[in-house]
Amino acid sequence: MKKLFAVTLGILTAFGGFVDIGDLVANAVVGSRFGLSLVWVVVVGIVGICLFAEMSGRIAAVSQRPVFDLVRERLGPRAGLVNLGASFFINALTLAAEIGGASLALELATGVNYLLWVPLVALVAWLVMWRVKFETMERIFGLMGLGLVVFLIALWKLGPDWGELAHQLTRPPQDEGLPTYFYYAIALLGGAMTPYEVFFFSSGGVEERWTSKDLVTERANVFVGFPLGGLLSIGIAACAATLFMPVEAVPDSLGQMVLPVAAGLGKVALGVVILGVFAATFGATLETALSSGYSLSQYFGWQWGKYVPPARAARFHVVVLAVTIVATALILTTIDPIMVTEYSLVFSAAALPLTYLPVLMIANDPDYMGDKVNGRFSNALGMVYMVLLLVVAVAAVPLMLATKAGQ
């Protein structure tokens, strides 16, 4: 059990990236429209986030300082401020969407309108962030989120044409244009490599007091948690390709997205998957809100973290509370939470180079890392990804405008 608990930070972080509210619906939409032809993007995202999350976790373990704390010191206050502004804006948008997503899951379970749940979800999230220990928080919601594994079982029970699914891997539908295809590719990559993931993961390593002796635990979190999140996102897309694509239906709500589970396994499994959806989106709520507090506090040099008493990290907790209130107010305007997170995925994609270039630089700095700097393979792969992320950043917003957000 101790070994299982040791990887819950990676599971919680991965769920925030791969199966939050936006990705839950986006993967279902992609599966219903494109089949499995965009699975390659998820694989690229898994490799990329594992690469940079391992760097950020190693930085935290070796230096006992989180990534954002070192960004300003290494790059200077101006470059750090640009990074801070982009990540904080994306965090706030994503937080609003996650609060809405957790509320939608409660609506599915109870039939009560999600807007009535929004204030309660936000209040409970804040209480958890304020009072519950970091390790307890990550274990509860990381493990509860494993209820989403039901999607993989439902896929098998649906009895898909495995040959057709394999065919879809290399053959995108002919009636979908290339701009739309690449728009969704960028959205999926932005979701897989969302900037707050590395900030949360490295800050979580400091919260858990990782040292150089914990590098095995750090890597276990990376290489178990993130691939698991990617596998679940592929399973969601495959379920949608099996159930919706043959009848040319496109799910556009959380309720429709979970229909394959109900069709394949029945009501009990549906209840389990709704619990998993709630845990994943509520966990992502905690992750994004805390990341906002982490990034701002680390930039300005304030005391931060759940490992210190709230009175000693008052400004950190005020930021977390303030951004939660703002995000809650945004969702209470009745704006569609799924639409909010879809836009946040594109903006995340546009900000990827700002996030990962500093990580790559710090992971190669012997002043911080000693003899734990990157090896040649990590650097070579990191440079390949930096070129890819730069292309993605340039193309993200134009493609969003040209395709009217994939419509």
C-alpha positions in Angstrom: 0.0 0.0 0.0 2.9 2.4 0.8 4.2 2.0 -2.8 0.7 2.7 -4.2 0.3 5.8 -2.0 3.7 7.0 -3.2 2.5 7.6 -6.7 -0.8 9.4 -5.9 0.8 12.8 -6.6 1.5 11.7 -10.2 -2.0 10.3 -10.5 -3.6 13.5 -9.2 -1.5 15.6 -11.5 -2.1 13.5 -14.5 -5.8 13.5 -14.0 -5.7 17.3 -14.0 -3.9 17.2 -17.4 -5.5 14.2 -19.2 -9.0 13.7 -17.8 -10.3 17.1 -16.4 -13.6 18.4 -17.6 -12.4 19.8 -20.9 -10.4 16.6 -21.8 -13.3 14.3 -20.8 -15.6 16.0 -23.3 -12.8 16.8 -25.8 -11.7 13.2 -26.0 -15.3 12.0 -26.5 -15.8 14.6 -29.2 -12.5 13.6 -30.9 -13.4 10.0 -30.7 -16.9 10.5 -32.2 -15.6 12.7 -35.1 -12.1 11.4 -35.8 -12.1 7.9 -34.3 -8.7 7.0 -33.1 -6.8 9.0 -35.7 -5.6 11.5 -33.1 -4.2 8.9 -30.6 -0.7 9.9 -31.8 -1.2 13.3 -30.2 -2.0 11.7 -26.9 1.2 9.6 -27.2 3.2 12.7 -28.0 1.7 14.4 -25.0 2.4 11.5 -22.7 6.1 11.5 -23.7 6.4 15.3 -23.5 4.8 15.6 -20.1 6.8 12.7 -18.7 9.9 14.3 -20.0 9.3 17.7 -18.5 7.5 16.5 -15.3 10.5 14.3 -14.5 12.8 17.4 -14.9 10.6 19.5 -12.7 10.3 16.8 -10.0 14.0 16.2 -10.1 14.6 20.0 -9.8 12.4 20.0 -6.7 14.0 16.9 -5.2 17.6 18.1 -5.7 17.3 21.8 -4.9 14.3 21.5 -2.5 12.9 24.4 -4.4 10.0 24.4 -6.9 10.4 25.3 -10.5 8.6 28.7 -10.4 10.8 29.7 -7.5 13.8 29.3 -9.8 12.3 30.8 -12.9 12.6 34.3 -11.7 16.0 33.8 -10.2 17.4 32.1 -13.4 15.7 34.2 -16.0 15.1 37.5 -14.2 12.0 39.3 -13.0 10.7 40.4 -16.4 10.8 37.0 -18.1 9.4 35.5 -14.9 6.6 38.0 -14.9 5.6 37.1 -18.5 5.6 33.4 -17.4 3.6 34.3 -14.3 0.9 36.3 -16.2 0.3 33.6 -18.8 0.2 30.7 -16.3 -2.0 32.6 -13.8 -4.5 33.5 -16.5 -4.7 30.0 -17.8 -5.0 28.6 -14.2 -8.0 30.9 -13.5 -9.8 29.9 -16.6 -9.2 26.2 -16.0 -10.2 26.5 -12.3 -13.5 28.0 -13.3 -14.1 25.1 -15.7 -13.1 22.5 -13.1 -15.5 23.9 -10.5 -18.2 23.8 -13.2 -17.2 20.2 -14.1 -17.4 18.9 -10.5 -20.8 20.6 -10.2 -22.0 18.9 -13.5 -20.9 15.6 -12.1 -23.1 16.2 -9.0 -25.9 17.2 -11.2 -25.6 13.8 -13.0 -25.7 12.1 -9.6 -28.6 14.0 -8.1 -30.6 15.7 -10.8 -30.1 19.1 -9.1 -29.0 21.9 -11.4 -25.3 22.3 -11.5 -25.4 26.0 -10.7 -26.8 25.3 -7.3 -23.8 23.1 -6.6 -21.1 25.6 -7.8 -20.9 27.6 -4.5 -20.8 24.4 -2.4 -18.1 22.8 -4.6 -16.0 26.0 -4.3 -16.5 26.2 -0.5 -15.5 22.6 0.1 -12.5 22.9 -2.3 -11.3 25.9 -0.3 -11.8 24.1 3.0 -9.8 21.1 1.7 -7.0 23.3 0.5 -7.0 25.2 3.8 -7.2 22.4 6.3 -6.5 19.0 4.8 -2.9 17.8 4.6 -1.3 17.7 1.2 -0.6 13.9 1.3 -4.2 13.2 2.5 -5.6 15.3 -0.3 -3.6 13.7 -3.1 -4.3 10.2 -1.8 -8.1 10.6 -1.5 -8.7 12.3 -4.9 -5.9 10.6 -6.8 -7.3 7.1 -5.8 -11.0 8.0 -6.2 -10.2 9.2 -9.7 -9.2 5.7 -10.6 -13.0 5.0 -11.0 -12.5 6.3 -14.5 -10.8 3.0 -15.3 -14.4 1.8 -15.8 -14.1 3.3 -19.3 -11.5 0.7 -20.3 -13.8 -2.1 -19.0 -16.8 -0.6 -20.8 -14.8 -0.5 -24.1 -14.2 -4.2 -23.9 -17.9 -4.9 -23.0 -19.1 -2.8 -26.0 -17.4 -5.3 -28.3 -16.0 -2.9 -30.8 -14.6 -3.9 -34.2 -10.9 -3.9 -33.1 -9.8 -4.0 -36.8 -11.8 -0.9 -37.5 -10.3 0.9 -34.5 -6.9 -0.1 -35.6 -7.7 1.2 -39.1 -8.7 4.6 -37.6 -5.2 5.0 -36.1 -3.8 6.0 -39.6 -6.9 7.1 -41.5 -8.7 10.3 -40.3 -12.2 10.8 -41.6 -12.3 12.3 -45.1 -15.2 14.7 -44.3 -13.2 16.6 -41.6 -10.9 19.3 -42.9 -7.2 19.5 -42.0 -7.6 22.8 -40.1 -10.2 21.2 -37.8 -8.1 18.1 -37.5 -5.0 20.1 -36.4 -7.1 22.3 -34.1 -8.2 19.3 -32.1 -4.6 18.0 -32.2 -3.3 21.2 -30.6 -6.1 21.2 -28.1 -5.3 17.6 -27.0 -1.6 18.4 -26.8 -2.4 21.6 -24.8 -4.5 19.5 -22.4 -1.8 16.8 -22.0 1.0 19.3 -21.3 -1.0 22.0 -19.4 1.5 24.4 -17.8 0.1 24.2 -14.3 1.0 20.5 -14.2 4.7 21.0 -13.8 4.3 23.8 -11.4 1.9 21.8 -9.2 4.0 18.6 -9.5 7.3 20.4 -8.5 5.6 22.3 -5.7 4.0 19.0 -4.5 7.5 17.5 -4.4 8.5 20.3 -2.0 5.3 19.8 0.0 6.3 16.1 0.4 9.9 17.1 1.3 11.5 15.2 -1.5 15.3 15.0 -1.5 17.8 13.4 -3.9 17.1 10.2 -2.1 13.5 10.3 -3.4 14.3 10.4 -7.1 13.0 6.8 -7.5 9.7 7.9 -5.9 9.6 11.0 -8.1 10.1 9.0 -11.3 7.5 6.4 -10.2 5.0 9.3 -9.9 5.9 10.4 -13.4 6.1 7.1 -15.3 3.0 5.6 -13.6 0.7 8.6 -13.2 1.0 10.3 -16.5 0.8 7.3 -18.8 -2.2 6.1 -16.8 -3.9 9.5 -17.4 -3.1 9.2 -21.1 -4.4 5.6 -21.3 -7.7 6.7 -19.8 -8.1 9.5 -22.3 -7.5 7.1 -25.2 -10.1 4.8 -23.6 -12.7 7.6 -23.5 -12.0 8.4 -27.2 -12.3 4.7 -28.2 -15.6 4.3 -26.3 -16.9 7.4 -28.2 -15.6 6.0 -31.5 -17.4 2.7 -30.9 -20.8 4.1 -29.7 -21.2 7.5 -31.4 -19.2 7.4 -34.6 -21.3 4.8 -36.4 -24.5 6.8 -35.9 -22.7 10.2 -36.6 -23.6 11.6 -33.2 -21.3 14.0 -31.3 -21.5 14.2 -27.5 -21.6 17.8 -26.3 -22.2 17.3 -22.6 -20.9 15.4 -19.7 -24.0 13.3 -19.5 -23.6 12.2 -23.1 -19.9 11.5 -22.6 -20.6 8.8 -20.0 -23.2 7.0 -22.1 -20.8 4.3 -23.3 -20.2 3.2 -19.8 -24.0 2.9 -19.2 -24.4 1.1 -22.5 -21.6 -1.4 -21.8 -21.8 -2.0 -18.1 -25.1 -0.7 -16.7 -26.2 1.6 -13.9 -23.8 0.5 -11.2 -20.8 1.2 -13.4 -22.3 4.5 -14.4 -22.4 5.5 -10.7 -18.7 4.5 -10.4 -17.7 6.5 -13.4 -19.6 9.6 -12.2 -17.8 9.3 -8.9 -14.5 9.1 -10.9 -15.5 12.2 -13.0 -16.2 14.1 -9.8 -12.9 13.0 -8.2 -10.9 13.9 -11.3 -12.6 17.3 -11.8 -12.6 18.2 -8.0 -8.9 17.1 -7.9 -8.2 19.4 -10.8 -10.0 22.2 -9.0 -7.6 21.7 -6.1 -4.6 21.5 -8.4 -5.3 24.6 -10.4 -6.3 26.7 -7.4 -3.1 25.7 -5.5 -1.0 26.2 -8.6 -2.2 29.8 -8.7 -1.2 30.3 -5.1 2.1 28.5 -5.7 3.1 30.5 -8.8 2.3 34.0 -7.4 3.8 33.3 -4.0 7.0 31.8 -5.4 7.4 34.7 -7.8 7.1 37.3 -5.1 9.1 35.3 -2.5 6.2 34.8 -0.1 5.9 31.9 2.3 3.7 29.3 0.7 2.5 25.7 0.9 0.3 23.4 2.9 3.3 22.1 4.9 3.4 25.3 6.9 0.6 26.6 9.2 -1.9 28.9 7.4 -1.0 31.8 9.6 2.6 31.7 8.3 1.5 31.5 4.7 -1.4 34.0 4.9 -0.8 35.6 1.5 -0.6 32.2 -0.2 -4.0 31.2 1.2 -5.5 34.6 0.4 -4.5 34.2 -3.3 -6.0 30.7 -3.3 -9.2 32.0 -1.8 -9.4 35.0 -4.2 -8.8 33.1 -7.4 -11.4 30.5 -6.2 -14.0 33.3 -5.7 -13.3 34.8 -9.1 -13.5 31.4 -10.8 -16.8 30.7 -9.0 -18.2 34.1 -10.0 -17.3 33.4 -13.7 -19.2 30.0 -13.7 -22.2 31.6 -11.9 -22.6 33.9 -14.9 -24.0 30.6 -16.6 -21.1 30.5 -19.1 -20.6 26.9 -20.3 -17.8 25.4 -18.2 -16.9 23.0 -21.1 -16.5 26.0 -23.5 -14.3 27.8 -20.9 -12.0 24.8 -20.6 -11.8 24.2 -24.4 -10.6 27.8 -24.8 -8.2 27.3 -21.9 -6.7 24.3 -23.7 -5.8 26.4 -26.7 -4.4 29.2 -24.6 -2.4 26.6 -22.7 -1.0 25.3 -26.0 0.0 28.9 -26.9 1.9 29.3 -23.6 3.8 25.9 -23.7 7.2 27.3 -24.7 7.1 29.9 -21.9 6.6 27.1 -19.4 9.0 24.4 -20.6 12.0 26.3 -21.8 12.8 27.5 -18.2 12.4 23.9 -17.0 14.8 22.7 -19.6 17.3 25.4 -18.7 17.2 24.9 -15.0 17.5 21.1 -15.3 20.8 21.7 -17.1 22.2 24.2 -14.6 24.8 22.6 -12.3 24.5 25.5 -9.9 21.1 24.1 -9.0 21.3 20.5 -10.0 24.9 19.5 -9.2 25.6 16.1 -10.9 21.8 15.5 -11.5 21.7 17.6 -14.6 20.0 16.3 -17.7 21.7 13.6 -19.8 22.2 13.8 -23.5 19.1 11.9 -24.4 16.9 14.1 -22.2 18.4 17.3 -23.7 18.1 16.0 -27.3 14.4 15.0 -26.8 13.8 18.3 -24.9 15.1 20.3 -27.9 12.9 18.4 -30.3 9.9 19.2 -28.1 10.8 22.9 -27.8 10.7 23.1 -31.6 7.3 21.3 -31.7 5.9 23.5 -28.9 7.0 26.6 -30.7 5.1 25.6 -33.8 2.1 24.7 -31.7 2.2 28.0 -29.9 2.3 30.0 -33.2 -0.6 27.9 -34.8 -2.9 27.6 -31.8 -4.9 30.9 -31.8 -5.1 31.2 -35.7 -6.5 27.7 -35.9 -9.0 28.4 -33.2 -10.2 31.5 -35.1 -10.2 29.8 -38.5 -12.2 26.8 -37.3 -14.4 28.7 -34.9 -13.1 26.5 -32.1 -13.4 23.2 -34.0 -17.0 23.7 -35.2 
